[in-house]
Amino acid sequence: MTDVTPLAKELTEYTVTPGVLGFIVFAVLGVGVWVLLRSMSRHLGRIDFEEGAGERRDGGEPAADESSTGRSAATSS
């Protein structure tokens, strides 16, 4: 039987490389992560919240919300 690829080297774990396609895929993933991080940073920067809003309301009584009572709106009705 004849050798199909007479110029091919013996393939080992050290001779096989990802090549150009691997680099392109890695670069596209890196750019995608960078875009998502910029978007997340921009969206988090738009959040407006009050410091200590959940501590006390109307001068003394603790806030009564679902997280402090452990009940949701669906189970309370």
C-alpha positions as CSV (number, residue, x, y, z in Angstrom):
1,M,0.0,0.0,0.0
2,T,1.3,3.5,-0.9
3,D,1.7,6.3,1.7
4,V,-1.0,8.9,1.0
5,T,1.0,11.8,2.6
6,P,4.7,11.1,2.0
7,L,5.8,14.5,3.3
8,A,3.8,14.3,6.6
9,K,5.8,14.2,9.8
10,E,5.0,11.8,12.6
11,L,2.2,13.5,14.7
12,T,2.8,13.8,18.4
13,E,1.4,16.0,21.1
14,Y,4.2,18.4,20.5
15,T,3.9,18.7,16.7
16,V,0.1,19.4,16.5
17,T,-0.8,23.1,17.0
18,P,-4.0,25.0,16.8
19,G,-2.9,27.0,13.9
20,V,-4.5,30.1,12.4
21,L,-8.0,28.9,12.9
22,G,-7.4,28.4,16.6
23,F,-5.9,31.9,16.9
24,I,-8.9,33.4,15.2
25,V,-11.4,31.6,17.4
26,F,-9.4,32.6,20.5
27,A,-9.3,36.3,19.4
28,V,-13.0,36.4,18.6
29,L,-13.8,35.0,22.1
30,G,-11.5,37.6,23.7
31,V,-13.2,40.4,21.8
32,G,-16.6,39.1,22.7
33,V,-15.7,39.0,26.4
34,W,-14.3,42.5,26.2
35,V,-17.6,43.8,24.6
36,L,-19.7,42.0,27.3
37,L,-17.6,43.5,30.1
38,R,-18.0,47.0,28.7
39,S,-21.7,46.5,28.3
40,M,-22.1,45.2,31.9
41,S,-20.0,48.0,33.2
42,R,-22.2,50.5,31.4
43,H,-25.4,48.9,32.6
44,L,-24.2,48.8,36.2
45,G,-23.2,52.4,36.0
46,R,-26.8,53.3,35.2
47,I,-28.2,51.7,38.4
48,D,-29.5,54.3,40.8
49,F,-29.8,53.1,44.4
50,E,-30.1,54.7,47.9
51,E,-27.5,53.7,50.5
52,G,-29.2,52.1,53.5
53,A,-32.7,52.1,51.9
54,G,-33.5,48.6,53.2
55,E,-32.4,49.3,56.8
56,R,-35.3,51.3,58.2
57,R,-38.3,53.1,56.8
58,D,-40.4,55.9,58.3
59,G,-38.2,56.5,61.3
60,G,-37.9,53.3,63.3
61,E,-39.6,50.2,62.0
62,P,-37.6,47.7,60.0
63,A,-38.5,47.4,56.4
64,A,-41.0,44.5,55.6
65,D,-40.3,43.0,52.3
66,E,-40.2,39.5,50.8
67,S,-36.6,38.9,51.6
68,S,-37.0,39.7,55.3
69,T,-40.2,37.6,55.8
70,G,-39.1,34.7,53.6
71,R,-42.4,34.7,51.8
72,S,-43.1,35.6,48.2
73,A,-46.2,37.4,46.8
74,A,-47.5,34.1,45.3
75,T,-47.5,32.3,48.6
76,S,-48.9,35.1,50.7
77,S,-52.3,35.3,48.8
